Amino acid sequence: MTSEKPGSPPAAGKSPTLLQQLARTPNKLFGKAFGQQYGALCFRYKEGGPEIEILVITSRESRRWIIPKGWPMKGKKPYEAAAIEAWEEAGVRGKAEKRPVGHYTYLKELDDGNVAPCIVAMFQIEVTEIKTDFKERGQRVLDWVSPSEAARRVREIELKSLLVNFKPNASKTRG
């Protein structure tokens, strides 16, 4: 599971247009509360050693690098929703921590052209199972990379910081 062109990110999408739109209509950004999403910081130990790799995936529309994430799910705890997103978007399962390892914010581009400011609570998942047949197979590119490479690929500044500084919760994993 590697990217089509290792080391080269997908196209950046519509960011300049989005920023111009927001500058003209700031109420679209500041006129409502932040949406809540849950993300999966999926990792595995590289070749059984102490180094880790982090899973990054591409978004379906803009093909930019992201991590699995989604909206709350009725009847599911936040860490369970993050684990379901990891399975549906990337075909990975594992041990999900119940407490977030951090948060980041971003602007979600909606189908109607509007934007929704979102805050994403990130839950660490130590991946123990990888399947090639999953719900969004063929719609995304998946890649396992170092924390610094994962941080380089994503666009959101706060997420970059979370990824480059990520250390698995040792008390719950191999520690």
FIMAR-609126 format. One line per 5 residues: number of its first residue (from 1); their letters; for each residue x, y, z of N, C-alpha, C. Coordinates in Angstrom, 3 decimals. Layout:
% residues N
NUM = A = X Y Z X Y Z X Y Z | ...
//
This chain:
% residues 175
1 = MTSEK = 0.834 -1.177 0.000 0.000 0.000 0.000 0.879 1.241 0.000 | 1.241 1.699 -1.143 2.056 2.907 -1.231 1.382 3.890 -2.158 | 1.852 5.106 -2.114 1.279 6.128 -2.984 1.700 5.868 -4.419 | 0.968 6.478 -5.328 1.250 6.293 -6.744 2.631 6.830 -7.113 | 3.032 7.937 -6.542 4.351 8.522 -6.747 4.958 8.763 -5.380
6 = PGSPP = 5.771 7.826 -4.857 6.312 8.001 -3.523 6.990 9.356 -3.366 | 6.652 10.017 -2.243 7.291 11.287 -1.930 6.630 12.515 -2.543 | 5.672 12.326 -3.447 5.032 13.504 -4.041 3.580 13.559 -3.595 | 3.161 14.683 -2.999 1.791 14.796 -2.509 0.810 15.000 -3.651 | -0.443 14.615 -3.424 -1.469 14.878 -4.439 -1.704 16.380 -4.571
11 = AAGKS = -2.483 16.739 -5.544 -2.806 18.158 -5.772 -3.433 18.758 -4.522 | -3.176 20.010 -4.294 -3.600 20.667 -3.058 -5.088 20.976 -3.004 | -5.798 20.952 -4.082 -7.226 21.220 -4.040 -7.546 22.687 -4.285 | -8.650 23.168 -3.659 -9.178 24.498 -3.932 -8.824 25.505 -2.840 | -7.735 25.362 -2.135 -7.434 26.207 -0.978 -7.415 27.700 -1.267
16 = PTLLQ = -6.712 28.205 -2.281 -6.727 29.652 -2.497 -8.141 30.179 -2.728 | -8.948 29.483 -3.506 -10.320 29.899 -3.762 -11.117 29.894 -2.465 | -10.947 28.889 -1.646 -11.642 28.793 -0.374 -11.273 29.963 0.526 | -10.008 30.285 0.629 -9.571 31.400 1.470 -10.116 32.724 0.953 | -10.151 32.900 -0.354 -10.722 34.117 -0.922 -12.216 34.216 -0.598
21 = QLART = -12.912 33.095 -0.691 -14.338 33.048 -0.371 -14.559 33.431 1.093 | -13.745 32.887 1.991 -13.890 33.188 3.414 -13.587 34.653 3.712 | -12.615 35.213 3.031 -12.276 36.620 3.251 -13.454 37.531 2.901 | -14.227 37.150 1.890 -15.385 37.947 1.474 -16.594 37.727 2.385 | -16.689 36.544 3.000 -17.860 36.216 3.826 -17.410 35.568 5.142
26 = PNKLF = -16.818 36.350 6.048 -16.305 35.768 7.288 -17.375 35.129 8.166 | -18.642 35.504 7.984 -19.704 34.888 8.784 -19.826 33.386 8.515 | -19.378 32.930 7.342 -19.408 31.498 7.049 -18.468 30.737 7.981 | -17.395 31.396 8.389 -16.433 30.764 9.280 -16.757 31.030 10.740 | -17.088 32.273 11.052 -17.234 32.659 12.452 -18.683 32.718 12.925
31 = GKAFG = -19.627 32.474 12.049 -21.027 32.600 12.409 -21.636 31.371 13.045 | -20.860 30.324 13.234 -21.422 29.111 13.823 -20.365 28.389 14.649 | -20.819 27.455 15.445 -19.920 26.688 16.299 -19.105 25.699 15.465 | -17.994 25.284 16.014 -17.175 24.282 15.350 -17.889 22.940 15.359 | -17.774 22.203 14.243 -18.265 20.835 14.189 -17.268 19.928 14.872
36 = QQYGA = -17.733 18.848 15.452 -16.848 17.894 16.125 -16.648 16.679 15.227 | -15.396 16.281 15.041 -15.086 15.051 14.332 -14.107 14.236 15.171 | -13.978 12.958 14.810 -13.062 12.059 15.501 -12.111 11.452 14.481 | -10.812 11.493 14.798 -9.796 11.007 13.888 -9.018 9.849 14.477 | -8.427 9.067 13.594 -7.638 7.898 13.983 -6.178 8.127 13.625
41 = LCFRY = -5.330 8.231 14.628 -3.896 8.306 14.407 -3.405 6.860 14.443 | -3.387 6.239 13.260 -3.049 4.825 13.119 -1.541 4.670 12.982 | -0.980 3.768 13.777 0.461 3.548 13.699 0.766 2.065 13.847 | 1.977 1.708 13.464 2.488 0.351 13.672 3.980 0.460 13.928 | 4.514 -0.594 14.544 5.957 -0.636 14.788 6.641 -1.172 13.543
46 = KEGGP = 7.690 -0.482 13.119 8.405 -0.831 11.901 9.291 -2.042 12.149 | 9.011 -3.115 11.413 9.803 -4.348 11.457 10.045 -4.840 12.880 | 9.040 -4.694 13.734 9.132 -5.199 15.089 10.033 -4.406 16.018 | 10.612 -3.321 15.551 11.531 -2.519 16.348 10.837 -1.383 17.062 | 11.627 -0.445 17.592 11.049 0.669 18.344 10.511 1.811 17.466
51 = EIEIL = 10.927 1.878 16.196 10.469 2.953 15.308 9.034 2.683 14.861 | 8.300 3.782 14.684 6.914 3.630 14.245 6.715 4.213 12.849 | 5.652 3.737 12.225 5.170 4.299 10.967 3.729 4.736 11.204 | 3.343 5.817 10.551 1.993 6.359 10.677 1.286 6.218 9.337 | 0.015 5.869 9.401 -0.796 5.725 8.197 -1.358 7.072 7.780
56 = VITSR = -1.099 7.460 6.527 -1.753 8.616 5.925 -2.534 8.118 4.723 | -3.634 8.801 4.435 -4.488 8.433 3.305 -4.820 9.702 2.537 | -5.294 9.538 1.326 -5.724 10.717 0.575 -7.224 10.901 0.749 | -7.641 12.160 0.676 -9.078 12.447 0.689 -9.651 12.001 -0.657 | -10.946 11.764 -0.678 -11.564 11.276 -1.922 -11.665 12.352 -2.985
61 = ESRRW = -11.937 13.576 -2.598 -12.157 14.642 -3.570 -10.854 15.317 -4.019 | -10.167 15.978 -3.087 -8.999 16.781 -3.473 -7.717 15.963 -3.575 | -7.744 14.745 -3.027 -6.582 13.834 -3.050 -5.413 14.357 -2.206 | -5.699 15.255 -1.264 -4.636 15.711 -0.372 -4.467 14.688 0.740 | -3.298 14.704 1.380 -3.004 13.732 2.439 -3.708 14.134 3.729
66 = IIPKG = -4.366 13.145 4.361 -5.105 13.340 5.606 -4.920 12.099 6.473 | -5.618 12.063 7.582 -5.719 10.855 8.407 -7.201 10.449 8.418 | -7.519 9.191 8.706 -8.931 8.795 8.763 -9.673 9.600 9.832 | -10.847 10.101 9.476 -11.645 10.871 10.430 -13.078 10.947 9.937 | -13.967 11.311 10.855 -15.366 11.445 10.469 -16.201 12.027 11.584
71 = WPMKG = -17.494 12.127 11.311 -18.452 12.722 12.234 -18.805 11.740 13.349 | -19.370 12.255 14.458 -19.843 11.356 15.534 -20.863 10.359 14.985 | -20.930 9.206 15.630 -21.863 8.156 15.218 -22.785 7.835 16.390 | -24.069 7.803 16.109 -25.060 7.534 17.150 -24.759 6.187 17.815 | -24.719 6.209 19.145 -24.493 4.980 19.903 -23.035 4.559 20.017
76 = KKPYE = -22.119 5.349 19.451 -20.686 5.005 19.501 -19.933 6.046 20.313 | -19.002 5.576 21.102 -18.120 6.483 21.827 -17.144 7.101 20.820 | -16.548 8.260 21.140 -15.637 8.911 20.179 -14.512 8.005 19.668 | -13.845 7.255 20.554 -12.753 6.388 20.107 -13.266 5.250 19.225 | -14.509 4.806 19.463 -15.099 3.764 18.619 -15.397 4.315 17.227
81 = AAAIE = -15.889 5.549 17.157 -16.154 6.178 15.861 -14.852 6.339 15.075 | -13.774 6.741 15.760 -12.472 6.874 15.096 -12.014 5.523 14.539 | -12.201 4.466 15.307 -11.800 3.126 14.857 -12.619 2.676 13.652 | -13.906 2.999 13.646 -14.765 2.650 12.503 -14.303 3.408 11.258 | -13.975 4.686 11.407 -13.468 5.466 10.271 -12.182 4.855 9.718
86 = AWEEA = -11.281 4.433 10.607 -10.025 3.806 10.159 -10.318 2.544 9.346 | -11.292 1.770 9.775 -11.650 0.546 9.062 -12.284 0.863 7.705 | -13.253 1.784 7.685 -13.960 2.091 6.439 -13.073 2.801 5.417 | -12.220 3.710 5.878 -11.417 4.521 4.964 -10.087 3.879 4.589 | -9.557 2.986 5.451 -8.210 2.459 5.199 -8.070 0.954 5.405
91 = GVRGK = -9.091 0.284 5.879 -9.022 -1.161 6.058 -8.097 -1.605 7.178 | -7.966 -0.782 8.218 -7.094 -1.145 9.342 -7.898 -1.229 10.630 | -7.479 -2.170 11.486 -8.077 -2.344 12.811 -6.960 -2.474 13.825 | -7.307 -2.182 15.066 -6.326 -2.329 16.128 -6.872 -1.844 17.449 | -5.973 -1.673 18.396 -6.325 -1.230 19.745 -6.428 0.284 19.762
96 = AEKRP = -7.643 0.788 19.999 -7.880 2.238 20.057 -7.849 2.698 21.504 | -7.122 3.767 21.746 -7.101 4.376 23.078 -8.415 5.121 23.314 | -8.870 5.144 24.554 -10.146 5.773 24.881 -10.042 7.280 25.049 | -8.838 7.784 25.283 -8.643 9.228 25.451 -7.895 9.783 24.246 | -8.260 10.984 23.805 -7.566 11.558 22.641 -6.101 11.877 22.961
101 = VGHYT = -5.258 11.754 21.939 -3.839 12.111 22.069 -3.616 13.572 21.683 | -4.654 14.227 21.202 -4.563 15.632 20.815 -5.763 16.031 19.980 | -5.763 17.299 19.586 -6.844 17.865 18.775 -6.245 18.766 17.703 | -6.951 18.927 16.596 -6.573 19.928 15.600 -7.831 20.478 14.949 | -7.687 21.639 14.324 -8.812 22.278 13.657 -8.546 22.357 12.158
106 = YLKEL = -9.611 22.392 11.388 -9.494 22.572 9.938 -10.826 23.037 9.387 | -10.826 23.454 8.136 -12.036 23.874 7.450 -12.498 22.768 6.513 | -13.655 22.210 6.787 -14.216 21.157 5.940 -15.000 21.807 4.819 | -14.627 21.475 3.588 -15.360 21.974 2.422 -16.571 21.076 2.202 | -17.753 21.660 2.273 -18.998 20.910 2.139 -19.426 20.803 0.678
111 = DDGNV = -20.302 19.846 0.405 -20.772 19.621 -0.964 -21.453 20.840 -1.572 | -22.088 21.671 -0.733 -22.804 22.843 -1.249 -21.896 24.054 -1.465 | -20.580 23.881 -1.287 -19.641 24.973 -1.494 -19.331 25.769 -0.241 | -20.097 25.558 0.816 -19.817 26.221 2.080 -18.702 25.495 2.822 | -18.253 26.108 3.909 -17.239 25.480 4.742 -17.757 25.365 6.170
116 = APCIV = -17.270 24.356 6.852 -17.622 24.163 8.251 -16.330 24.057 9.044 | -16.119 24.968 9.999 -14.940 24.829 10.838 -15.127 23.607 11.742 | -14.104 22.764 11.833 -14.199 21.529 12.610 -13.017 21.399 13.556 | -13.289 20.770 14.691 -12.229 20.370 15.597 -12.234 18.846 15.619 | -11.040 18.269 15.468 -10.900 16.816 15.390 -10.172 16.323 16.634
121 = AMFQI = -10.824 15.439 17.384 -10.174 14.758 18.505 -9.490 13.521 17.937 | -8.182 13.407 18.166 -7.389 12.308 17.596 -7.200 11.181 18.606 | -7.485 9.960 18.172 -7.331 8.779 19.010 -6.266 7.865 18.409 | -5.313 7.463 19.233 -4.256 6.572 18.755 -4.819 5.174 18.576 | -4.433 4.543 17.464 -4.807 3.156 17.201 -3.546 2.412 16.781
126 = EVTEI = -3.143 1.429 17.599 -2.025 0.568 17.206 -2.595 -0.502 16.287 | -2.234 -0.438 15.025 -2.803 -1.312 14.005 -2.274 -2.738 14.172 | -3.220 -3.674 14.221 -2.876 -5.091 14.340 -3.410 -5.904 13.165 | -4.272 -5.292 12.347 -4.885 -5.989 11.214 -5.013 -5.039 10.035 | -4.590 -5.499 8.864 -4.701 -4.700 7.639 -5.394 -5.575 6.593
131 = KTDFK = -6.467 -5.062 6.031 -7.210 -5.777 4.985 -7.151 -4.985 3.687 | -7.201 -5.678 2.572 -7.196 -4.990 1.280 -8.613 -4.775 0.753 | -9.600 -5.409 1.382 -10.986 -5.242 0.963 -11.725 -4.472 2.055 | -12.045 -3.204 1.783 -12.733 -2.367 2.756 -13.635 -1.388 2.010 | -14.509 -0.716 2.735 -15.582 0.100 2.150 -15.103 1.113 1.107
136 = ERGQR = -14.047 1.869 1.395 -13.608 2.933 0.486 -12.373 2.539 -0.338 | -12.163 1.255 -0.492 -11.054 0.754 -1.308 -11.177 1.300 -2.732 | -10.059 1.723 -3.291 -10.051 2.264 -4.640 -10.373 3.753 -4.697 | -10.859 4.323 -3.591 -11.191 5.741 -3.555 -10.080 6.582 -2.928 | -9.118 5.908 -2.323 -8.042 6.590 -1.594 -6.710 5.891 -1.847
141 = VLDWV = -5.626 6.633 -1.663 -4.279 6.066 -1.663 -3.845 6.003 -0.206 | -3.237 4.893 0.200 -2.763 4.715 1.563 -1.247 4.617 1.553 | -0.603 5.117 2.608 0.852 5.018 2.699 1.258 4.989 4.168 | 2.211 4.135 4.491 2.809 4.066 5.824 4.130 4.814 5.760 | 4.271 5.836 6.603 5.450 6.697 6.546 5.923 7.040 7.962
146 = SPSEA = 7.098 7.616 8.051 7.634 8.062 9.340 6.778 9.217 9.862 | 6.821 9.465 11.170 6.069 10.611 11.701 6.447 11.931 11.032 | 7.730 12.139 10.751 8.125 13.402 10.114 7.607 13.496 8.676 | 7.588 12.381 7.950 7.044 12.392 6.592 5.530 12.593 6.624 | 4.843 11.975 7.592 3.397 12.179 7.728 3.110 13.657 7.966
151 = ARRVR = 3.894 14.284 8.844 3.716 15.711 9.142 3.981 16.561 7.910 | 4.956 16.189 7.109 5.272 16.939 5.897 4.117 16.878 4.897 | 3.444 15.751 4.823 2.408 15.559 3.806 1.082 16.237 4.111 | 0.682 16.291 5.378 -0.632 16.877 5.686 -0.575 18.395 5.621 | -1.724 19.020 5.448 -1.799 20.464 5.260 -2.014 21.227 6.573
156 = EIELK = -2.755 20.672 7.501 -3.143 21.371 8.722 -1.965 21.489 9.694 | -1.660 22.714 10.113 -0.498 22.991 10.963 -0.567 22.246 12.285 | -1.726 22.270 12.942 -1.848 21.589 14.241 -1.682 20.080 14.084 | -2.186 19.521 12.999 -2.018 18.087 12.752 -0.552 17.764 12.492 | 0.142 18.625 11.751 1.579 18.439 11.526 2.310 18.287 12.859
161 = SLLVN = 2.001 19.174 13.800 2.643 19.152 15.109 2.323 17.868 15.865 | 1.056 17.437 15.833 0.679 16.185 16.491 1.449 15.005 15.926 | 1.557 14.952 14.607 2.208 13.810 13.958 3.704 13.769 14.222 | 4.389 14.893 14.057 5.841 14.906 14.211 6.249 14.643 15.658 | 5.383 15.005 16.611 5.696 14.812 18.027 5.045 13.577 18.640
166 = FKPNA = 4.349 12.770 17.837 3.604 11.626 18.365 4.528 10.558 18.937 | 4.216 10.152 20.162 4.856 9.011 20.809 3.728 8.123 21.315 | 3.706 6.857 20.911 2.610 5.976 21.367 2.515 5.961 22.887 | 1.312 5.847 23.372 1.061 5.736 24.803 1.679 4.425 25.272 | 2.876 4.483 25.839 3.653 3.291 26.196 2.952 2.429 27.221
171 = SKTRG = 2.172 3.020 28.102 1.517 2.218 29.134 0.476 1.265 28.545 | -0.020 1.585 27.356 -1.059 0.759 26.756 -0.561 -0.096 25.588 | 0.651 0.197 25.108 1.154 -0.569 23.959 2.315 -1.441 24.406 | 3.471 -1.270 23.825 4.598 -2.146 24.108 5.375 -1.807 25.366 | 5.158 -0.641 25.960 5.970 -0.087 27.004 6.501 -0.979 27.991
//
